[in-house]
Every structure is written in structure tokens, then in C-alpha cells.
Amino acid sequence: MRGTFVDHDIRRLIEDGHLSCDDPQTRVQPASLDLTLAEEAYSVPGSMLPLPGERVGDLVRRFARRRIDLGQPETLVRGQVYVARLREHVRLPTLVAAYCNNKSSTGRIDLQTRVLTDGNPRYDRLRRGYEGDLWLELIPKSFDIRLKAGDSLNQAIFYEERSFVTNEALRTLHARHPLLYDPDGTPLAAADPALTTAEDGVLLTLDLQQPIVGYVAKKSYRPIDLAHVFRHPPQQFFEPISAPEDGALYLSREAFYIFSTFEYVSVPPDCAVEMLPYDTSAGEFRAHYAGFFDPGFGHGERGQICGTPAVLEVRPYEDDLIVRHRQPVCKMAYEQLTGRPDALYGAGIRSHYARQRGPRLSKFFIPEP
């Protein structure tokens, strides 16, 4: 099958015994599957990857500092590394593979998660025909995080053959239904650099001309409890950033920021999007932990939504940075689906972020009035 699997393809994998999932009704998204924590977890001294022939469980137990039972809520300490088994067990068909990434709510609290599989020295990749357990490395970067078994922090996307939309096809698609809008709801011109600069994708830039352009994480002794949605006071964890008078912002190395894009993104029902780094030569920082956008994002059931800005989680690594309005930050690669999903993001599937405007914090915080 050419294209990324949609919801009914994923449900068929579950029904045929290729994926174990305790609640397909809530876990299957338009083109992805939410993965969930099991009870077994460990505190470990650092990140690790298995070598060919090694099982992740054996490796983790060998180096574990202590075992953690996530049957009860547990607090993960900022800066420490943990590995937890996921509830889902896979026995993929011979031709089927998958990749994984953070969910939006996870990335926006600066909780890094990466999937590990047996015998594979790569994160977030399930090789074709993989059979075995899934494990999740967790590193809280900015805050202590309180969680338990059953919580969903990341997602898996399945495919036989991925098919990315080329630049020429993107221009045709944009002419039929715009993929990018400006903040006023006007479709970007076909010659706009956002649509012509990136190879086989569109280019997104920072919006630094809003009243509040972003947020920066604060030091806090309070943990973020994932069981408490819309309950945490945002001012205890983040400081808002006002629009800079001269159009430039100074970003400190190793600080964590939330920003949003100038461009409003629309993902048609027959496509999904993976957000990728734009170009490491344009600045050594990671933009957006949650790199997957389900079909329907910023689109609506009938295309009535004129795009939705993407929210970026930005962390400079090597150096301090000066960023300015409309600075390129990431690339959006559109990929074909096997068909139209039964439900669309923000339509059949409701989401806290479907109609976000500007830099929106995670669903764990009390919404701004």
C-alpha cells in the first residue's frame, strides 16, 4: 500500500492481531496510534540504544538504578533519564514499518520521549515486520513530571511505502486548496518563499509581531501532573514574551521556548504532515518535538478553516541565538495517505489545539482568558 496508513488501516492491524491496543476507540487517531505507558519503568544513568541482537528489556535492567512501578503515580525528576515499557506489543506484517514522535501536549512541557525497539540502534523507528515490545525513553527537560501507567505521551505512524508530495504537486495542491495562509486568512501567493524555498515541502517562519509572541520556561519546584488537565497555573511554569520593539529576540542556550509560526497551516484530508528541521546551518536548535500533523489540521471537515498556526518548541543547544520576525525555523513535509480517514483532526476527532491562535501552552495549563 502506497502512503501512510489511516485510521481504518490501523484498526485492521489491531483486529488482525498485529497490534495490541486496549482501547482502539480512543487511541486510534486519523493517521496515527497513541501509545500508552505500562507499569514497568526504570531510572537509568543515561540514554542507551540496543545493538543488533540485544533486547531493550535486558539492556535496561542491566543498567537500571532502580525499578519504578507506574501502577501508582510517580514523579520523574527534571534532567534524569527513565525508560518505561509501553503497553502495546507489535507483530507487524512483513512489509509494514512505523515511526514515532511526541504528542503535542508532551512536547509543550519539554518532556522528551523516544521509542526503543529490540536490536535496533535507532530511536523512533520500527523496522518492517518487527515483532516485540516497545519501550520509551523519557527525559523531563524543564520540569518534574508526575505520570502513571496508561498515560499517552507519544504516537506511532504506520506505512508500507511513504509517499511525500513533491514541490510541483504541492503547488497544484495549494492552487486547489491553499496549504498556507497569512494571519489574516489570506492564502499565500504561489511565489511566496514559504512555498518555493524548501525542497519537497513548505517552509515555516517565526511570528514575532503578536502581542505575546511566546513563552519561556521558568524554574519551578512544582511538578506537572499529567492527570490534571487545564489545572496548572501557567505563571508558575512559564513567563510570557512580549513582541520585541526592534523585531529581534535573544534566546539563551539551553532555555526552552514556546513560539508559533507566521504561516497558518492547512492539512487536507488525504494528507498528513511531518515537521522536520529546516536546516542545521540556519541555527542549531531543535524546533518542535511533536513532528506529526494528522489530516484535517487547520482544514476542517469541508475546508472551512483558513489554516492554524503551528506551535514550536524551541531549544538552542550550542549557542545563544538572535531570531527575528519571519525567520525560517522548520520544514513541513506533506505525505500521501492510503485514503481518506473516517474521522478528521478537529472535526470527528476533537482536540485542544485544533483552533489554536498564537503560541498556545499545553492542555495541562489553565487556558488564557
Residue pairs with C-beta under 8 A, 6 or more apart in sequence:
1 9
1 159
1 160
1 161
1 338
2 160
2 161
2 163
2 336
2 338
3 159
3 161
3 162
3 163
3 335
3 336
3 337
3 338
3 339
4 31
4 157
4 158
4 159
4 162
4 163
4 272
4 335
4 336
4 337
4 338
5 13
5 31
5 157
5 158
5 159
5 337
5 338
6 30
6 31
6 295
6 337
6 338
6 339
6 340
6 341
6 342
7 28
7 29
7 30
7 31
7 341
7 342
7 343
8 341
8 342
9 158
9 338
10 19
10 28
10 32
10 33
10 158
11 24
11 28
13 19
13 92
13 93
13 96
13 158
14 20
14 21
14 24
14 28
17 91
18 90
18 91
18 92
18 93
18 96
19 33
19 88
19 89
19 90
19 91
20 87
20 88
20 89
20 90
21 27
21 28
21 33
21 88
22 36
22 87
26 34
27 33
27 34
27 36
27 152
28 34
29 155
29 294
29 345
29 349
30 272
30 294
30 295
30 296
30 341
30 342
30 343
30 344
30 345
30 348
30 349
31 157
31 272
31 294
31 295
31 337
31 341
32 155
32 156
32 157
32 292
32 294
33 88
33 155
33 156
33 157
33 158
34 103
34 152
34 154
34 155
35 86
35 87
35 88
35 100
35 115
35 134
35 136
35 152
35 153
35 154
35 155
35 156
36 86
36 87
36 88
36 149
36 150
36 151
36 152
37 70
37 84
37 85
37 86
37 87
37 136
37 147
37 148
37 149
37 150
37 151
37 152
37 153
38 70
38 84
38 85
38 86
38 87
38 149
39 69
39 70
39 71
39 85
39 149
40 67
40 69
40 70
40 84
40 85
41 67
41 68
41 69
41 70
41 74
41 82
41 83
41 84
41 85
42 60
42 61
42 64
42 65
42 66
42 67
42 68
42 82
42 83
42 84
43 64
43 65
43 66
43 68
43 80
43 81
43 82
44 60
44 63
44 64
44 65
44 81
44 82
44 83
45 63
45 65
45 81
46 81
47 81
47 137
47 139
48 59
48 60
48 63
49 116
49 120
49 121
49 122
49 123
50 56
50 59
50 116
50 117
50 118
50 119
50 120
50 121
51 119
51 121
52 119
52 120
52 121
53 119
54 118
54 119
55 118
55 119
55 132
56 83
56 116
56 117
56 118
56 133
56 135
57 85
57 133
57 135
60 83
60 135
68 74
68 82
68 84
70 84
70 147
70 148
70 149
71 148
71 149
72 148
73 146
73 147
73 148
73 225
73 227
74 146
74 147
74 148
75 144
75 145
75 146
75 223
76 82
76 138
76 140
76 144
76 145
76 146
76 147
77 140
77 144
78 140
78 141
78 142
78 143
78 144
79 139
79 140
79 141
80 139
80 140
81 137
81 138
81 139
82 137
82 138
82 139
83 116
83 135
83 136
83 137
83 138
84 135
84 136
84 138
85 133
85 134
85 135
85 136
86 115
86 133
86 134
86 135
86 136
87 149
87 150
88 134
88 156
89 132
89 133
89 134
90 98
90 126
90 130
90 131
90 132
90 134
91 131
92 98
92 126
92 128
92 129
92 130
92 131
92 158
93 129
94 128
94 129
95 128
95 129
95 160
96 128
96 129
96 158
96 159
96 160
97 125
97 126
97 127
97 128
97 130
97 158
97 159
97 160
98 125
98 126
98 130
98 156
98 157
98 158
98 159
99 124
99 125
99 126
99 156
99 157
100 114
100 115
100 124
100 125
100 126
100 154
100 155
100 156
100 157
101 124
101 154
101 155
101 157
101 289
101 290
101 291
101 292
102 111
102 112
102 113
102 153
102 154
102 289
102 290
102 291
103 152
103 153
103 154
103 155
103 290
104 290
104 311
104 353
104 362
105 352
105 362
105 363
105 364
106 113
106 153
106 154
106 289
106 290
106 362
107 288
107 289
107 290
107 313
108 258
108 290
108 311
108 313
108 360
108 361
108 362
109 142
109 143
109 145
109 224
109 362
109 364
110 140
110 141
110 142
110 143
110 217
110 256
110 289
110 313
110 315
111 138
111 139
111 140
111 141
111 145
111 153
112 137
112 138
112 139
112 140
112 141
112 289
113 136
113 137
113 138
113 139
113 153
113 154
114 123
114 124
114 136
114 137
115 123
115 124
115 125
115 126
115 134
115 135
115 136
115 137
115 154
115 156
116 123
116 134
116 135
116 136
116 137
117 125
117 126
117 127
117 130
117 132
117 133
117 134
117 135
118 130
118 132
118 133
120 127
120 130
123 137
126 134
126 156
136 153
136 154
138 145
138 153
141 256
141 315
142 217
142 256
143 217
143 220
143 222
143 223
143 224
143 237
144 221
144 222
144 223
144 224
145 223
145 224
145 226
146 223
146 224
146 225
146 226
146 227
147 153
147 226
148 226
148 227
151 226
155 292
157 272
157 292
162 335
163 335
163 336
164 200
164 201
164 333
164 334
164 335
164 336
165 173
165 200
165 271
165 333
165 334
165 335
165 336
166 200
167 196
167 199
167 200
170 179
170 195
170 200
170 201
170 202
170 334
171 190
171 195
173 179
173 268
173 271
173 334
174 180
174 187
174 188
174 190
174 195
175 190
177 266
177 268
177 299
177 303
178 187
178 188
178 266
178 306
178 307
179 195
179 202
179 265
179 266
179 267
179 268
179 334
180 187
180 188
180 192
180 194
180 195
180 202
180 263
180 264
180 265
180 266
180 307
181 187
181 188
181 263
181 264
181 266
181 306
181 307
182 188
182 262
182 263
182 264
183 207
183 262
183 264
183 309
185 264
185 306
185 307
187 306
188 194
188 195
188 263
189 195
193 203
194 202
194 203
194 204
194 205
194 263
195 202
195 203
197 203
197 328
198 278
198 331
198 332
200 333
201 276
201 331
201 332
201 333
201 334
202 263
202 265
202 331
202 332
202 334
203 278
203 328
203 330
203 331
203 332
204 261
204 262
204 263
204 265
204 275
204 278
204 310
204 328
204 329
204 330
204 331
204 332
205 261
205 262
205 263
205 325
205 326
205 327
205 328
205 329
206 213
206 259
206 261
206 262
206 312
206 323
206 324
206 325
206 326
206 327
206 329
207 213
207 259
207 260
207 261
207 262
207 309
207 325
207 326
207 358
208 243
208 244
208 247
208 248
208 249
208 323
208 324
208 325
208 326
209 243
209 247
209 325
210 243
210 260
210 358
210 359
211 242
211 243
212 240
212 241
212 242
212 243
212 358
212 359
213 241
213 242
213 243
213 244
213 249
213 259
213 260
213 359
214 240
214 241
214 249
214 257
214 258
214 259
214 260
214 359
215 234
215 238
215 239
215 240
215 241
215 257
215 258
215 359
215 361
216 238
216 239
216 241
216 255
216 256
216 257
216 258
217 237
217 238
217 255
217 256
217 257
218 236
218 237
218 238
218 239
220 236
220 237
222 232
222 236
222 237
224 232
224 237
224 364
225 231
225 232
225 364
226 364
228 364
229 363
229 364
230 363
230 364
230 365
230 366
230 367
231 364
231 366
232 364
232 365
232 366
233 365
233 366
234 361
234 365
234 366
234 368
237 365
238 258
238 361
238 365
241 249
241 257
247 324
247 325
248 322
248 323
248 324
249 322
249 323
249 324
250 320
250 321
250 322
251 257
251 285
251 314
251 316
251 320
251 321
251 322
251 323
252 316
252 320
253 316
253 317
253 318
253 319
253 320
253 321
254 315
254 316
254 317
255 315
255 316
256 313
256 314
256 315
257 313
257 314
257 315
258 311
258 312
258 313
258 314
258 359
258 360
258 361
259 311
259 312
259 314
259 329
259 359
260 309
260 310
260 311
260 312
260 356
260 358
260 359
260 360
261 309
261 310
261 311
261 312
261 329
262 309
262 325
262 326
263 307
263 309
263 310
264 298
264 306
264 307
264 308
264 309
265 273
265 293
265 297
265 298
265 307
265 308
265 309
265 310
265 332
266 297
266 298
266 299
266 303
266 305
266 306
266 307
266 308
267 273
267 293
267 294
267 295
267 296
267 297
267 298
267 299
267 334
267 345
268 295
268 299
268 303
269 295
269 296
269 299
269 340
269 341
269 344
270 295
270 336
270 337
270 339
270 340
271 295
271 334
271 335
271 336
271 337
272 292
272 293
272 294
272 295
272 334
272 335
272 337
273 292
273 293
273 297
273 332
273 333
273 334
273 335
274 291
274 292
274 293
274 332
274 333
274 335
275 287
275 288
275 290
275 291
275 292
275 293
275 310
275 330
275 331
275 332
275 333
276 291
276 330
276 331
276 332
276 333
277 286
277 287
277 330
277 331
278 287
278 328
278 329
278 330
278 331
279 328
282 328
283 316
283 321
283 323
283 329
284 316
284 317
284 318
284 319
285 314
285 315
285 316
285 317
285 321
286 313
286 314
286 315
286 317
287 312
287 313
287 314
287 329
287 330
288 310
288 311
288 312
288 313
288 330
289 313
290 313
293 310
293 332
293 345
294 341
294 344
294 345
294 349
295 337
295 340
295 341
295 344
295 345
296 341
296 344
296 345
296 346
296 347
296 349
297 308
297 345
297 346
297 354
298 305
298 306
298 307
298 308
298 346
299 305
299 344
299 346
300 344
300 346
300 347
301 344
301 347
301 348
305 346
305 355
308 346
308 353
308 354
308 355
308 356
308 357
309 356
309 357
309 358
310 330
310 332
311 353
311 356
311 359
311 360
312 329
312 330
314 329
342 348
343 349
345 351
345 354
346 354
346 355
352 363
353 360
353 363
361 368
